[in-house]
Amino acid sequence: MTRAAMMKRAVIIMIRAVRMMTRAAQMTKAALMTRAAQITRAAQMTRDARMTRPAQMTKAAQMTGVSQITRDALMTRAA
């Protein structure tokens, strides 16, 4: 086997190794991305839940406010 042939073979093996590594890296990157997406989705859900809770609180406050206003109106009417 000549030196040139050996060099060529070594280069091919190196290229194959690099391709395999990049493929593995892409797979892990994809896995990490999906994991990050899951985490962010969970965080988003909790954030939405937190957002809706104050919104519900304000809705309750509005309702009590309305009842307060009606009570005041009734009181003034009675007066």
Buried (B, 14 or more C-beta within 10 A) or exposed (E): EEEEEEEEEEEEEEEEEEEEEEEEEEEEEEEEEEEEEEEEEEEEEEEEEEEEEEEEEEEEEEEEEEEEEEEEEEEEEEE
